Amino acid sequence: MGACWTAYCKCVVVVCQTTYRCIVFTKNKIKQCCACWWYPLKERCCNCCDRCDKYMNPYKDEAYSTI
């Protein structure tokens, strides 16, 4: 009975460790993927905001001239 219980407990521990490792691996891969596309997305958003700002406020554009 003791050997069976010990084997069962070891099995539960291994399943928990494997589940934890899978969750950590998945989280790390999602984080890595987000790091790859975050910067280009941020740059596009900033450029879009700058274009809208210059469109709505033409005096902020360096190329704008009233002469």
C-alpha positions as CSV (number, residue, x, y, z in Angstrom):
1,M,0.0,0.0,0.0
2,G,2.8,2.4,0.9
3,A,4.7,1.9,-2.4
4,C,1.5,2.4,-4.4
5,W,0.8,5.6,-2.6
6,T,4.3,6.9,-3.1
7,A,4.2,6.2,-6.8
8,Y,0.8,7.9,-7.1
9,C,2.2,11.0,-5.2
10,K,5.2,11.1,-7.5
11,C,2.9,10.9,-10.6
12,V,0.8,13.8,-9.3
13,V,4.0,15.9,-8.7
14,V,5.3,15.1,-12.2
15,V,1.9,16.1,-13.7
16,C,1.9,19.4,-11.8
17,Q,5.5,20.1,-12.8
18,T,4.8,19.4,-16.4
19,T,1.7,21.6,-16.4
20,Y,3.6,24.4,-14.8
21,R,6.4,24.1,-17.3
22,C,4.0,24.2,-20.2
23,I,2.3,27.3,-18.8
24,V,5.6,29.1,-18.3
25,F,6.8,28.0,-21.8
26,T,3.6,29.3,-23.4
27,K,3.8,32.6,-21.5
28,N,7.4,33.1,-22.5
29,K,6.6,32.4,-26.2
30,I,3.7,34.8,-26.2
31,K,5.9,37.4,-24.5
32,Q,8.6,36.8,-27.1
33,C,6.1,37.1,-30.0
34,C,4.7,40.3,-28.6
35,A,8.2,41.8,-28.3
36,C,8.8,41.1,-32.0
37,W,5.7,43.0,-33.2
38,W,5.2,45.7,-30.5
39,Y,7.9,48.1,-31.7
40,P,6.7,48.3,-35.3
41,L,3.1,48.7,-34.1
42,K,4.1,51.5,-31.7
43,E,6.0,53.3,-34.4
44,R,3.0,53.1,-36.8
45,C,0.7,54.4,-34.2
46,C,3.0,57.3,-33.3
47,N,3.4,58.2,-37.0
48,C,-0.4,58.1,-37.5
49,C,-0.9,60.4,-34.5
50,D,1.8,62.8,-35.8
51,R,0.1,62.9,-39.3
52,C,-3.3,63.6,-37.7
53,D,-1.8,66.3,-35.5
54,K,-0.1,68.0,-38.5
55,Y,-3.4,67.7,-40.5
56,M,-5.5,69.2,-37.8
57,N,-2.8,71.8,-36.8
58,P,-0.9,72.7,-40.0
59,Y,1.2,75.3,-38.2
60,K,3.0,72.5,-36.4
61,D,4.4,71.2,-39.7
62,E,7.9,72.4,-40.4
63,A,7.1,72.4,-44.2
64,Y,4.0,74.6,-43.7
65,S,4.4,78.2,-44.8
66,T,1.9,81.0,-45.0
67,I,4.0,83.0,-47.4
